[in-house]
Amino acid sequence: MMTAVLSRIATRPPAPGALPVAAEVAGPLLPFWLACLAALGGGLSLMTGFPGADIWPLTLVGVAGILVSLIGQRWNRALLIGLIGGLAFWCAHISWLTLYLGPVPWLALAVVEAAFFAIGAVTIAIVYRFAPRVWPTRLGRLGILPIVVAGLWTAREAFTAVAPEGGFSWGRVAFSQSMSPFASLVAFVGISGLSFLLVWLVAFVIQLCREVGVSVLSRVTLAVGAVALLLVVPAWPAPTTGTTRIAAVQGNTKSGLLDRVEAGDNLNAHITETLKLEGDNVDMVVWPENASDVDPEASRAAAADLDFISGIMKAPLVVGTIAERDGKFYNTSLLWENGTVADFYDKRHPVPFAEYMPARPFFRALVPDLVDLVTRDYQVGTTDTVMNVDGVVAGISICFDITDDSAVQAMVDDGAQVILAQTNNADFGQTDENLQQLAIARLRAIETGRSVVNISTVGHSAIIAPDGSTLDAIAPYTPGAMVDDVPLSTTITPASLVGRGIEWLVSGLGLAGLALSLVAAARTRRRPR
């Protein structure tokens, strides 16, 4: 259907009596009912590009469906169209939330994210509607309009990655591309930059189809050239400086929110798997988030267990636990060495409604049973992001920290040579959430030029090289360990140097284009009929 629509766009002559292009306000490209269907299909297609379907070209098809549905629409209709597309995408993309927690958290988050999606759709629709006035020339429409559209899409992604309540940096277009030929671009432009380039590519091809008086050969040549422009960029060489031998242990523990276990079960499971490695010569042992479900700083027995494992392995231990300090709780990673805590990292990005409850009295009045599952509120960590583990500077990420651009950048700025991504995916079972998070970790490895040790309580656990390739992996819901010589790096990729600057730049271009379009809209309303 999309091909037929675009073909019709490319060949449709101007309507008799139409205003000159310089004075025209673009009318709807599709009837409202068809635009709603295109947005629905676009949202579902966009979702299919992500793991686990992982058909990455469908992400671009989905973006095209959303953009085509918005062209020429008035703001109120664009709001509904965007809401339909956003709900289709988000309800499908985060369906894993329903596994144990039911429909309420899933639907609430999907509606919030879809609302932001709809607001972003309105801004894009305004730009498309008044583009003929703002950019009356073909060069302007082909050269500037796609940049503005892609900039607005990127700005919406960037905003929802940090707000509200710390944001939900999930579902960004770039995160669908971990296995695509475009993935290597993330080392140069970062996550937001990759989202921008892909949306720009789609918007440029759509605009090529819309332009009247352009030959088919010219359209095809320009479209192929735009794709080649992105693919011709060579992969970042990802230079390394030596290796460190890491043992990463997956205990396959019952560590979900609703699991009924005795205190110490997670700790014992990881001890059991680590003991199987006795005799291996390693530089460090890494356990996942909350692998020690008893705080060794508060329990002599747990401390003795960590001492025992560290002694058996003759190596420091990086272990996740829950720490209490001054009556406040932290999701923490400890560096256990020589019988004591040599360093620790507190999670920077605790997840609202899971690790803390905003406005607890209000939400408890609505859904008391769900709110009561969150028995304590974890604090936002203020520690630095790295640990010196036997001479190796390791960046530490706990669970959704890996989706946080600022946390990842902080690791690089703090001198990380390798990233240890400790996580607990037990609340999501064998759903796409595990694969989506692993895909993000893979892109972070490419973006930073650092190896990423993604170690989970239940999987998917993998060691990813700086070029994005998989060095080792453990099957999900299988106890085991990865023992590997992991490459180290101190390189600074272009993305680490200017990635956030690119995000600000392209978002600013999008917002500037929106401002010009709003001025054109105001002038149109004042013009005598």
C-alpha positions as CSV (number, residue, x, y, z in Angstrom):
1,M,0.0,0.0,0.0
2,M,2.8,2.4,0.9
3,T,4.5,1.9,-2.5
4,A,1.2,2.6,-4.3
5,V,0.6,5.8,-2.3
6,L,4.1,7.1,-2.9
7,S,3.9,6.3,-6.6
8,R,0.6,8.3,-6.7
9,I,2.3,11.2,-5.0
10,A,5.1,11.2,-7.5
11,T,2.9,11.3,-10.5
12,R,-0.1,13.4,-9.4
13,P,-0.2,16.8,-11.3
14,P,-1.1,20.0,-9.6
15,A,-4.8,20.6,-9.2
16,P,-6.4,23.0,-11.7
17,G,-6.3,26.5,-10.3
18,A,-3.9,25.6,-7.5
19,L,-1.9,28.4,-6.0
20,P,1.7,28.7,-7.0
21,V,4.0,26.5,-4.9
22,A,5.5,29.6,-3.1
23,A,2.1,30.6,-1.8
24,E,0.4,27.2,-1.3
25,V,-0.3,25.6,2.0
26,A,-0.1,21.8,1.7
27,G,-3.4,20.0,2.0
28,P,-3.8,16.5,3.4
29,L,-1.9,13.9,1.4
30,L,-4.3,11.1,2.6
31,P,-7.9,11.2,3.6
32,F,-8.2,11.3,7.4
33,W,-9.4,7.7,7.7
34,L,-6.6,6.4,5.5
35,A,-4.1,8.5,7.4
36,C,-5.2,6.8,10.6
37,L,-4.8,3.4,9.0
38,A,-1.3,4.4,7.8
39,A,-0.3,5.6,11.3
40,L,-1.6,2.3,12.8
41,G,0.4,0.3,10.2
42,G,3.4,2.5,10.7
43,G,3.4,2.1,14.4
44,L,3.2,-1.7,14.2
45,S,5.8,-1.8,11.4
46,L,8.1,0.4,13.5
47,M,7.8,-2.0,16.4
48,T,8.6,-5.0,14.2
49,G,12.0,-3.6,13.4
50,F,13.1,-4.1,17.0
51,P,14.1,-7.3,18.8
52,G,12.8,-9.9,18.9
53,A,11.2,-9.8,15.4
54,D,14.4,-7.8,14.6
55,I,13.4,-7.1,10.9
56,W,15.3,-3.8,11.0
57,P,14.2,-2.5,7.5
58,L,10.6,-2.4,8.8
59,T,11.6,0.4,11.2
60,L,12.2,2.6,8.2
61,V,8.9,1.5,6.6
62,G,7.2,2.3,9.9
63,V,8.7,5.8,10.0
64,A,7.5,6.3,6.4
65,G,4.0,5.3,7.4
66,I,3.9,7.8,10.3
67,L,5.3,10.7,8.2
68,V,3.1,10.1,5.2
69,S,0.0,10.0,7.5
70,L,0.9,13.5,8.8
71,I,1.6,15.4,5.6
72,G,-0.9,18.3,5.2
73,Q,-3.0,17.4,8.3
74,R,-4.3,20.1,10.6
75,W,-2.9,20.0,14.1
76,N,-6.0,18.5,15.7
77,R,-6.2,15.6,13.3
78,A,-2.4,15.2,13.5
79,L,-2.8,14.8,17.2
80,L,-5.2,11.9,16.8
81,I,-3.1,10.3,14.0
82,G,0.0,10.6,16.1
83,L,-1.8,9.1,19.1
84,I,-3.0,6.1,17.0
85,G,0.5,5.5,15.7
86,G,2.1,6.0,19.1
87,L,-0.3,3.6,20.9
88,A,0.2,1.0,18.1
89,F,3.9,1.2,18.6
90,W,4.2,1.5,22.4
91,C,1.5,-1.1,23.3
92,A,3.2,-3.7,21.2
93,H,6.8,-2.6,22.0
94,I,6.5,-2.8,25.8
95,S,4.0,-5.7,26.0
96,W,6.5,-7.5,28.2
97,L,5.3,-5.3,31.1
98,T,2.1,-7.3,31.3
99,L,3.9,-10.6,32.0
100,Y,3.7,-10.4,35.8
101,L,2.4,-7.0,36.5
102,G,-0.7,-7.1,34.4
103,P,-2.2,-4.4,32.1
104,V,-2.3,-1.3,34.4
105,P,1.5,-0.4,34.4
106,W,1.8,-1.4,30.7
107,L,-1.2,0.7,29.6
108,A,-0.2,3.7,31.7
109,L,3.3,3.8,30.3
110,A,2.1,3.2,26.8
111,V,-0.4,6.0,27.0
112,V,2.1,8.5,28.4
113,E,4.7,7.7,25.7
114,A,2.0,7.8,23.0
115,A,0.9,11.2,24.2
116,F,4.5,12.5,23.7
117,F,4.6,10.7,20.3
118,A,1.3,12.5,19.4
119,I,2.7,15.9,20.4
120,G,5.8,15.2,18.3
121,A,3.5,14.3,15.4
122,V,1.7,17.6,15.7
123,T,5.0,19.5,15.3
124,I,5.9,17.5,12.2
125,A,2.4,18.0,10.7
126,I,2.7,21.8,11.2
127,V,6.1,21.8,9.3
128,Y,4.7,19.7,6.5
129,R,1.6,21.8,6.1
130,F,3.4,25.2,5.9
131,A,6.6,24.0,4.2
132,P,5.6,25.4,0.8
133,R,5.6,28.8,2.3
134,V,8.7,28.5,4.4
135,W,10.8,26.7,1.7
136,P,9.2,27.6,-1.6
137,T,12.0,26.2,-3.8
138,R,12.7,22.6,-4.7
139,L,16.2,22.9,-3.1
140,G,14.6,24.1,0.2
141,R,12.0,21.3,0.2
142,L,14.6,18.6,-0.6
143,G,17.5,20.0,1.3
144,I,16.0,21.5,4.4
145,L,12.5,20.1,5.0
146,P,13.8,16.5,5.7
147,I,16.4,17.8,8.1
148,V,13.7,19.7,10.0
149,V,11.4,16.7,10.2
150,A,14.2,14.4,11.3
151,G,15.3,17.0,13.9
152,L,11.8,17.2,15.4
153,W,11.6,13.4,15.6
154,T,15.0,13.3,17.3
155,A,14.0,16.1,19.7
156,R,11.0,14.2,20.8
157,E,13.1,11.1,21.4
158,A,15.7,13.1,23.3
159,F,13.1,14.8,25.5
160,T,11.3,11.5,26.5
161,A,14.7,10.0,27.2
162,V,15.1,12.3,30.2
163,A,11.6,13.4,31.2
164,P,9.3,13.0,33.0
165,E,10.8,11.3,36.2
166,G,14.1,10.7,34.5
167,G,12.6,9.6,31.3
168,F,12.2,6.3,29.5
169,S,15.0,6.0,27.0
170,W,13.4,3.1,25.1
171,G,12.0,2.7,21.6
172,R,14.3,5.2,19.9
173,V,14.7,4.5,16.2
174,A,18.4,3.9,16.6
175,F,17.8,1.1,19.1
176,S,16.3,-1.0,16.3
177,Q,19.5,-1.0,14.3
178,S,22.0,-3.1,16.4
179,M,22.2,-5.7,13.7
180,S,21.8,-3.5,10.6
181,P,24.5,-2.1,8.3
182,F,23.7,1.3,9.8
183,A,24.8,0.3,13.3
184,S,28.4,1.3,12.7
185,L,27.3,4.9,12.3
186,V,26.6,5.2,16.0
187,A,30.3,5.4,16.7
188,F,30.4,8.7,14.8
189,V,27.1,10.3,15.7
190,G,25.8,8.6,18.8
191,I,22.3,7.3,19.5
192,S,20.4,10.5,18.7
193,G,22.5,11.1,15.7
194,L,21.7,7.7,14.3
195,S,18.0,8.2,14.8
196,F,18.2,11.5,13.1
197,L,20.0,10.1,10.0
198,L,17.6,7.3,9.6
199,V,14.5,9.5,9.9
200,W,16.2,12.0,7.5
201,L,16.7,9.3,5.0
202,V,13.0,8.3,5.1
203,A,11.8,11.9,5.0
204,F,14.2,12.7,2.0
205,V,12.9,9.8,0.0
206,I,9.3,10.8,0.7
207,Q,10.0,14.3,-0.4
208,L,11.6,13.0,-3.6
209,C,8.3,11.2,-4.3
210,R,6.3,14.3,-3.6
211,E,8.2,16.7,-5.9
212,V,6.5,17.4,-9.2
213,G,8.5,17.6,-12.4
214,V,11.4,15.3,-11.3
215,S,12.2,12.4,-13.6
216,V,12.0,8.9,-12.3
217,L,15.7,8.4,-13.0
218,S,16.6,11.5,-10.9
219,R,14.4,10.3,-8.0
220,V,16.0,6.8,-8.0
221,T,19.5,8.2,-8.4
222,L,19.1,10.6,-5.5
223,A,17.4,8.0,-3.2
224,V,20.2,5.5,-3.9
225,G,22.8,8.2,-3.4
226,A,21.3,9.1,0.0
227,V,21.4,5.4,1.2
228,A,24.9,5.0,-0.2
229,L,26.0,8.2,1.7
230,L,25.2,6.6,5.0
231,L,26.5,3.1,4.1
232,V,29.8,4.3,2.6
233,V,31.1,5.5,6.0
234,P,33.6,3.0,7.2
235,A,33.2,1.3,10.6
236,W,35.1,2.9,13.5
237,P,38.4,0.8,13.8
238,A,37.8,0.4,17.6
239,P,41.5,0.2,18.6
240,T,42.2,-1.8,21.8
241,T,45.0,-1.8,24.3
242,G,45.4,-5.2,25.9
243,T,42.9,-7.5,27.5
244,T,41.6,-8.4,31.0
245,R,40.3,-11.9,31.8
246,I,36.8,-11.7,33.2
247,A,34.5,-14.3,34.6
248,A,30.9,-13.2,34.4
249,V,28.4,-15.5,36.2
250,Q,24.7,-15.9,35.5
251,G,23.0,-17.7,38.4
252,N,19.6,-18.2,36.9
253,T,18.0,-17.0,40.1
254,K,14.4,-16.4,41.1
255,S,14.9,-12.7,41.5
256,G,11.8,-11.1,40.1
257,L,9.5,-8.8,42.0
258,L,6.9,-11.5,42.6
259,D,9.2,-14.4,43.3
260,R,9.0,-16.0,46.7
261,V,12.5,-16.9,47.8
262,E,14.4,-17.0,51.0
263,A,17.0,-14.3,51.7
264,G,20.4,-15.6,50.4
265,D,19.0,-17.8,47.6
266,N,20.4,-15.5,44.9
267,L,23.7,-15.3,46.7
268,N,23.9,-19.0,47.0
269,A,23.0,-19.6,43.3
270,H,25.9,-17.4,42.2
271,I,28.3,-18.9,44.6
272,T,27.4,-22.4,43.2
273,E,28.1,-21.3,39.6
274,T,31.3,-19.5,40.5
275,L,32.8,-22.5,42.4
276,K,32.7,-24.4,39.1
277,L,35.3,-22.0,37.9
278,E,37.8,-22.8,40.6
279,G,41.3,-23.0,39.1
280,D,40.6,-20.6,36.2
281,N,43.1,-17.7,36.2
282,V,40.9,-14.6,36.0
283,D,41.5,-10.9,36.8
284,M,37.9,-10.2,38.1
285,V,34.6,-12.0,38.7
286,V,31.4,-10.1,37.8
287,W,28.0,-11.0,39.2
288,P,24.8,-9.3,38.0
289,E,22.5,-6.8,39.7
290,N,21.3,-7.9,43.1
291,A,23.2,-11.2,42.8
292,S,24.0,-10.8,46.6
293,D,20.4,-10.4,47.9
294,V,21.9,-10.0,51.3
295,D,24.0,-6.8,51.9
296,P,27.5,-8.0,52.8
297,E,28.1,-4.7,54.6
298,A,25.2,-5.5,57.0
299,S,25.6,-9.3,57.2
300,R,28.8,-11.0,58.4
301,A,27.7,-14.3,56.8
302,A,27.3,-12.7,53.3
303,A,30.6,-10.9,53.8
304,A,32.3,-14.2,54.6
305,D,30.7,-15.8,51.5
306,L,32.2,-13.0,49.3
307,D,35.6,-13.4,51.0
308,F,35.4,-17.1,50.3
309,I,34.6,-16.7,46.6
310,S,37.2,-13.9,46.1
311,G,39.8,-16.1,47.8
312,I,38.9,-19.2,45.7
313,M,39.1,-17.2,42.5
314,K,42.1,-15.2,43.6
315,A,40.5,-12.1,42.1
316,P,38.3,-9.1,43.1
317,L,34.6,-9.5,42.9
318,V,32.1,-7.0,41.4
319,V,28.7,-7.8,42.8
320,G,25.3,-6.2,42.8
321,T,23.4,-5.8,46.0
322,I,20.9,-3.5,47.8
323,A,22.6,-1.2,50.3
324,E,21.2,0.8,53.1
325,R,23.0,3.9,54.3
326,D,21.5,6.4,56.8
327,G,18.1,4.9,56.4
328,K,18.1,5.3,52.6
329,F,18.3,2.4,50.1
330,Y,20.5,2.2,47.0
331,N,20.7,-0.2,44.1
332,T,24.5,-0.8,44.4
333,S,27.4,-2.5,42.8
334,L,30.2,-3.3,45.2
335,L,33.9,-4.0,44.5
336,W,34.7,-6.7,47.1
337,E,38.5,-7.0,47.5
338,N,40.6,-8.2,50.4
339,G,37.7,-8.7,52.7
340,T,36.2,-5.3,52.3
341,V,34.3,-2.9,50.0
342,A,37.1,-1.2,48.0
343,D,34.7,0.9,45.9
344,F,31.0,1.1,45.1
345,Y,28.6,2.5,42.5
346,D,25.0,3.5,43.2
347,K,22.6,3.3,40.3
348,R,22.1,6.7,38.7
349,H,18.8,6.0,37.0
350,P,16.4,4.1,39.4
351,V,13.2,3.3,37.5
352,P,10.0,5.1,38.6
353,F,7.1,2.8,39.6
354,A,9.5,-0.1,40.0
355,E,12.4,1.1,42.1
356,Y,10.7,4.1,43.6
357,M,7.1,5.3,43.7
358,P,6.5,9.0,42.7
359,A,3.5,10.6,44.6
360,R,3.0,7.3,46.5
361,P,-0.2,8.4,48.3
362,F,-1.9,9.5,45.1
363,F,-1.1,6.3,43.1
364,R,-1.8,4.1,46.1
365,A,-5.3,5.4,46.2
366,L,-5.7,4.3,42.6
367,V,-4.0,0.9,42.5
368,P,-3.0,0.0,46.1
369,D,-2.0,-3.6,45.3
370,L,0.5,-2.6,42.6
371,V,1.9,0.3,44.6
372,D,2.5,-1.9,47.6
373,L,4.7,-4.2,45.6
374,V,7.3,-1.3,45.6
375,T,8.2,-1.6,49.3
376,R,11.1,0.8,49.3
377,D,12.3,3.8,47.3
378,Y,15.8,3.7,46.0
379,Q,17.8,6.9,45.9
380,V,19.5,8.4,42.8
381,G,23.2,7.6,42.9
382,T,25.8,10.3,43.1
383,T,29.0,8.3,42.9
384,D,31.3,8.3,40.0
385,T,30.7,5.6,37.3
386,V,34.0,3.7,37.4
387,M,35.9,1.3,39.6
388,N,39.6,0.5,39.5
389,V,39.5,-3.3,39.5
390,D,43.0,-4.7,39.9
391,G,44.4,-2.0,37.7
392,V,41.6,-2.0,35.1
393,V,39.2,1.0,35.0
394,A,35.7,-0.6,34.7
395,G,32.7,1.5,33.9
396,I,29.6,0.3,35.9
397,S,26.1,0.3,34.6
398,I,23.1,-1.2,36.5
399,C,20.1,-2.4,34.4
400,F,18.5,0.6,32.6
401,D,21.5,2.8,33.2
402,I,22.7,1.4,29.9
403,T,19.9,3.3,28.2
404,D,20.9,6.6,29.8
405,D,23.1,8.7,27.4
406,S,24.5,10.8,30.2
407,A,25.5,7.8,32.3
408,V,27.3,6.1,29.4
409,Q,29.1,9.3,28.5
410,A,30.1,9.7,32.2
411,M,31.8,6.3,32.1
412,V,33.9,7.3,29.1
413,D,34.7,10.7,30.7
414,D,35.8,8.9,33.9
415,G,38.3,6.8,31.9
416,A,36.5,3.4,31.6
417,Q,38.4,0.8,29.7
418,V,35.5,-1.7,29.7
419,I,31.8,-1.5,30.7
420,L,30.3,-3.9,33.1
421,A,26.5,-3.9,32.5
422,Q,24.9,-5.7,35.5
423,T,21.2,-6.3,35.1
424,N,18.3,-8.3,36.4
425,N,15.7,-9.3,33.8
426,A,13.8,-11.8,35.9
427,D,10.6,-9.7,35.9
428,F,10.2,-10.0,32.2
429,G,10.7,-13.7,31.6
430,Q,11.6,-14.9,28.1
431,T,10.2,-11.8,26.5
432,D,11.6,-9.3,24.0
433,E,12.7,-7.0,26.8
434,N,15.8,-9.0,27.4
435,L,16.7,-8.9,23.7
436,Q,15.9,-5.2,23.4
437,Q,18.2,-4.4,26.3
438,L,21.0,-6.6,24.8
439,A,20.6,-4.7,21.5
440,I,21.1,-1.4,23.4
441,A,24.2,-2.8,25.1
442,R,25.6,-3.8,21.7
443,L,25.0,-0.3,20.3
444,R,26.7,1.2,23.4
445,A,29.8,-1.0,22.7
446,I,30.0,0.4,19.2
447,E,29.2,4.0,20.3
448,T,31.9,4.1,23.0
449,G,34.5,1.7,21.4
450,R,34.4,-0.3,24.7
451,S,33.8,-4.0,25.3
452,V,30.5,-4.5,27.2
453,V,30.0,-7.3,29.6
454,N,26.2,-7.6,29.8
455,I,25.6,-10.0,32.7
456,S,22.1,-10.8,33.8
457,T,20.6,-12.9,36.6
458,V,18.7,-14.9,34.0
459,G,19.8,-13.7,30.6
460,H,20.4,-12.7,27.9
461,S,24.0,-12.4,29.0
462,A,26.8,-11.7,26.5
463,I,30.3,-10.2,26.2
464,I,30.3,-7.8,23.3
465,A,33.5,-6.5,21.6
466,P,34.1,-2.9,20.8
467,D,33.0,-3.5,17.2
468,G,29.7,-5.0,18.3
469,S,30.5,-8.6,17.7
470,T,29.6,-11.2,20.3
471,L,32.6,-12.8,22.1
472,D,30.6,-15.1,24.3
473,A,27.1,-15.6,25.5
474,I,25.0,-17.7,27.9
475,A,21.6,-19.1,27.0
476,P,18.7,-17.4,28.9
477,Y,17.4,-19.2,32.0
478,T,20.5,-21.3,32.1
479,P,23.0,-21.2,35.0
480,G,26.6,-20.7,33.7
481,A,29.5,-18.4,33.3
482,M,31.5,-16.7,30.6
483,V,35.3,-16.6,31.0
484,D,37.1,-14.6,28.4
485,D,39.9,-12.3,27.6
486,V,38.0,-9.1,27.1
487,P,39.6,-6.3,25.0
488,L,40.3,-3.0,26.8
489,S,40.2,0.4,25.2
490,T,40.9,4.0,26.0
491,T,40.0,5.4,22.6
492,I,37.6,8.3,22.3
493,T,35.1,7.7,19.5
494,P,33.7,10.7,17.6
495,A,30.3,9.9,19.2
496,S,31.9,10.2,22.7
497,L,33.4,13.5,21.7
498,V,30.5,15.2,20.1
499,G,27.5,12.9,20.3
500,R,25.4,15.1,22.7
501,G,26.3,18.1,20.7
502,I,24.8,16.5,17.6
503,E,21.6,15.8,19.5
504,W,21.4,19.5,20.5
505,L,22.2,20.6,17.0
506,V,19.7,18.5,15.0
507,S,17.0,19.1,17.7
508,G,17.7,22.8,17.4
509,L,17.4,22.7,13.6
510,G,14.1,20.9,14.0
511,L,12.7,23.5,16.5
512,A,13.9,26.4,14.3
513,G,12.1,25.0,11.4
514,L,9.0,24.6,13.5
515,A,9.2,28.2,14.6
516,L,9.4,29.4,11.0
517,S,6.4,27.2,10.2
518,L,4.4,28.7,13.1
519,V,5.2,32.2,11.8
520,A,4.0,31.2,8.3
521,A,0.8,29.7,9.9
522,A,0.1,33.0,11.7
523,R,0.6,35.0,8.5
524,T,-1.7,32.7,6.7
525,R,-4.5,33.2,9.2
526,R,-4.1,37.0,8.9
527,R,-4.2,37.0,5.1
528,P,-7.5,38.3,3.7
529,R,-9.6,35.6,2.0
